[in-house]
């Protein structure tokens, strides 16, 4: 079973975070981190399900 985890913030967000270092950019980066966290939690649930089946 394959899981796709995408946690890259992208060139624009990396540059904007460095250049502007402001609230909006921090919020955008935090949103990406939260998305990645949800993806990791989902992958963990899938692995645990597979382990239970084994």
VMD Tcl script that builds the backbone (N, CA, C; Angstrom):
set m [mol new atoms 162]
animate dup $m
set s [atomselect $m all]
$s set {name element resname resid chain x y z} {
  {N N UNK 1 A 0.847 -1.172 0.000}
  {CA C UNK 1 A 0.000 0.000 0.000}
  {C C UNK 1 A 0.895 1.238 0.000}
  {N N UNK 2 A 0.638 2.162 -0.902}
  {CA C UNK 2 A 1.473 3.353 -1.037}
  {C C UNK 2 A 0.807 4.549 -0.380}
  {N N UNK 3 A 1.624 5.411 0.208}
  {CA C UNK 3 A 1.149 6.664 0.806}
  {C C UNK 3 A 1.961 7.803 0.219}
  {N N UNK 4 A 1.274 8.872 -0.151}
  {CA C UNK 4 A 1.958 10.036 -0.694}
  {C C UNK 4 A 1.979 11.133 0.359}
  {N N UNK 5 A 3.175 11.538 0.769}
  {CA C UNK 5 A 3.330 12.612 1.736}
  {C C UNK 5 A 4.033 13.780 1.050}
  {N N UNK 6 A 3.370 14.937 1.040}
  {CA C UNK 6 A 3.925 16.114 0.379}
  {C C UNK 6 A 4.084 17.215 1.404}
  {N N UNK 7 A 5.341 17.497 1.799}
  {CA C UNK 7 A 5.568 18.496 2.840}
  {C C UNK 7 A 6.422 19.662 2.363}
  {N N UNK 8 A 6.671 19.748 1.086}
  {CA C UNK 8 A 7.494 20.820 0.561}
  {C C UNK 8 A 6.744 22.141 0.635}
  {N N UNK 9 A 7.412 23.190 1.125}
  {CA C UNK 9 A 6.761 24.491 1.239}
  {C C UNK 9 A 6.800 25.260 -0.059}
  {N N UNK 10 A 7.692 24.930 -0.955}
  {CA C UNK 10 A 7.764 25.616 -2.238}
  {C C UNK 10 A 8.726 26.790 -2.194}
  {N N UNK 11 A 9.221 27.152 -3.367}
  {CA C UNK 11 A 10.204 28.226 -3.456}
  {C C UNK 11 A 9.639 29.567 -3.012}
  {N N UNK 12 A 8.398 29.872 -3.425}
  {CA C UNK 12 A 7.826 31.172 -3.080}
  {C C UNK 12 A 7.693 31.337 -1.577}
  {N N UNK 13 A 7.126 30.329 -0.895}
  {CA C UNK 13 A 6.953 30.444 0.553}
  {C C UNK 13 A 8.290 30.524 1.278}
  {N N UNK 14 A 9.278 29.780 0.798}
  {CA C UNK 14 A 10.597 29.846 1.423}
  {C C UNK 14 A 11.189 31.239 1.275}
  {N N UNK 15 A 11.108 31.799 0.063}
  {CA C UNK 15 A 11.627 33.148 -0.171}
  {C C UNK 15 A 10.830 34.181 0.612}
  {N N UNK 16 A 9.504 34.090 0.540}
  {CA C UNK 16 A 8.663 35.073 1.215}
  {C C UNK 16 A 8.876 35.031 2.727}
  {N N UNK 17 A 9.027 33.838 3.280}
  {CA C UNK 17 A 9.276 33.722 4.711}
  {C C UNK 17 A 10.596 34.376 5.087}
  {N N UNK 18 A 11.597 34.207 4.276}
  {CA C UNK 18 A 12.897 34.820 4.541}
  {C C UNK 18 A 12.836 36.336 4.329}
  {N N UNK 19 A 12.200 36.775 3.250}
  {CA C UNK 19 A 12.202 38.186 2.876}
  {C C UNK 19 A 11.247 39.019 3.725}
  {N N UNK 20 A 10.024 38.548 3.884}
  {CA C UNK 20 A 9.026 39.329 4.588}
  {C C UNK 20 A 8.960 39.007 6.079}
  {N N UNK 21 A 9.144 37.751 6.421}
  {CA C UNK 21 A 9.098 37.278 7.799}
  {C C UNK 21 A 7.921 37.897 8.547}
  {N N UNK 22 A 6.754 37.794 7.926}
  {CA C UNK 22 A 5.581 38.414 8.516}
  {C C UNK 22 A 4.530 37.416 8.929}
  {N N UNK 23 A 3.458 37.952 9.488}
  {CA C UNK 23 A 2.379 37.137 10.029}
  {C C UNK 23 A 1.720 36.275 8.958}
  {N N UNK 24 A 1.421 36.854 7.797}
  {CA C UNK 24 A 0.716 36.127 6.744}
  {C C UNK 24 A 1.561 34.970 6.224}
  {N N UNK 25 A 2.835 35.233 6.001}
  {CA C UNK 25 A 3.722 34.181 5.493}
  {C C UNK 25 A 3.881 33.092 6.546}
  {N N UNK 26 A 4.029 33.479 7.800}
  {CA C UNK 26 A 4.123 32.484 8.870}
  {C C UNK 26 A 2.854 31.633 8.932}
  {N N UNK 27 A 1.700 32.279 8.736}
  {CA C UNK 27 A 0.430 31.561 8.734}
  {C C UNK 27 A 0.389 30.563 7.577}
  {N N UNK 28 A 0.887 30.970 6.391}
  {CA C UNK 28 A 0.895 30.087 5.228}
  {C C UNK 28 A 1.806 28.885 5.471}
  {N N UNK 29 A 2.972 29.132 6.053}
  {CA C UNK 29 A 3.907 28.041 6.342}
  {C C UNK 29 A 3.308 27.120 7.405}
  {N N UNK 30 A 2.673 27.704 8.421}
  {CA C UNK 30 A 2.038 26.892 9.462}
  {C C UNK 30 A 0.938 26.017 8.879}
  {N N UNK 31 A 0.208 26.538 7.899}
  {CA C UNK 31 A -0.824 25.750 7.234}
  {C C UNK 31 A -0.218 24.546 6.532}
  {N N UNK 32 A 0.914 24.742 5.870}
  {CA C UNK 32 A 1.598 23.616 5.206}
  {C C UNK 32 A 2.068 22.585 6.228}
  {N N UNK 33 A 2.560 23.064 7.362}
  {CA C UNK 33 A 3.009 22.151 8.421}
  {C C UNK 33 A 1.826 21.338 8.942}
  {N N UNK 34 A 0.688 21.998 9.136}
  {CA C UNK 34 A -0.512 21.296 9.613}
  {C C UNK 34 A -0.986 20.265 8.602}
  {N N UNK 35 A -0.928 20.595 7.316}
  {CA C UNK 35 A -1.291 19.632 6.277}
  {C C UNK 35 A -0.377 18.413 6.332}
  {N N UNK 36 A 0.913 18.665 6.473}
  {CA C UNK 36 A 1.880 17.567 6.544}
  {C C UNK 36 A 1.616 16.710 7.780}
  {N N UNK 37 A 1.285 17.354 8.889}
  {CA C UNK 37 A 0.984 16.618 10.118}
  {C C UNK 37 A -0.230 15.715 9.932}
  {N N UNK 38 A -1.252 16.214 9.262}
  {CA C UNK 38 A -2.438 15.395 8.999}
  {C C UNK 38 A -2.089 14.221 8.082}
  {N N UNK 39 A -1.231 14.458 7.091}
  {CA C UNK 39 A -0.823 13.383 6.189}
  {C C UNK 39 A -0.039 12.314 6.936}
  {N N UNK 40 A 0.825 12.727 7.837}
  {CA C UNK 40 A 1.602 11.764 8.632}
  {C C UNK 40 A 0.672 10.959 9.532}
  {N N UNK 41 A -0.284 11.631 10.167}
  {CA C UNK 41 A -1.239 10.927 11.032}
  {C C UNK 41 A -2.040 9.903 10.229}
  {N N UNK 42 A -2.447 10.270 9.020}
  {CA C UNK 42 A -3.184 9.331 8.162}
  {C C UNK 42 A -2.300 8.148 7.771}
  {N N UNK 43 A -1.040 8.397 7.455}
  {CA C UNK 43 A -0.124 7.312 7.101}
  {C C UNK 43 A 0.071 6.374 8.288}
  {N N UNK 44 A 0.168 6.931 9.485}
  {CA C UNK 44 A 0.317 6.107 10.689}
  {C C UNK 44 A -0.919 5.233 10.877}
  {N N UNK 45 A -2.107 5.818 10.701}
  {CA C UNK 45 A -3.343 5.031 10.837}
  {C C UNK 45 A -3.375 3.892 9.826}
  {N N UNK 46 A -2.935 4.159 8.595}
  {CA C UNK 46 A -2.923 3.109 7.570}
  {C C UNK 46 A -1.944 1.993 7.927}
  {N N UNK 47 A -0.771 2.368 8.390}
  {CA C UNK 47 A 0.235 1.363 8.771}
  {C C UNK 47 A -0.281 0.530 9.934}
  {N N UNK 48 A -0.909 1.181 10.921}
  {CA C UNK 48 A -1.455 0.438 12.047}
  {C C UNK 48 A -2.545 -0.527 11.601}
  {N N UNK 49 A -3.365 -0.103 10.645}
  {CA C UNK 49 A -4.386 -0.992 10.099}
  {C C UNK 49 A -3.779 -2.195 9.401}
  {N N UNK 50 A -2.739 -1.959 8.646}
  {CA C UNK 50 A -2.057 -3.059 7.946}
  {C C UNK 50 A -1.438 -4.012 8.959}
  {N N UNK 51 A -0.825 -3.457 10.015}
  {CA C UNK 51 A -0.235 -4.309 11.055}
  {C C UNK 51 A -1.284 -5.156 11.746}
  {N N UNK 52 A -2.461 -4.595 11.988}
  {CA C UNK 52 A -3.545 -5.375 12.612}
  {C C UNK 52 A -3.978 -6.510 11.683}
  {N N UNK 53 A -4.003 -6.264 10.382}
  {CA C UNK 53 A -4.395 -7.294 9.432}
  {C C UNK 53 A -3.373 -8.424 9.364}
  {N N UNK 54 A -2.115 -8.066 9.556}
  {CA C UNK 54 A -1.061 -9.089 9.520}
  {C C UNK 54 A -1.126 -9.956 10.759}
}
mol reanalyze $m
mol bondsrecalc $m
mol representation Tube
mol addrep $m
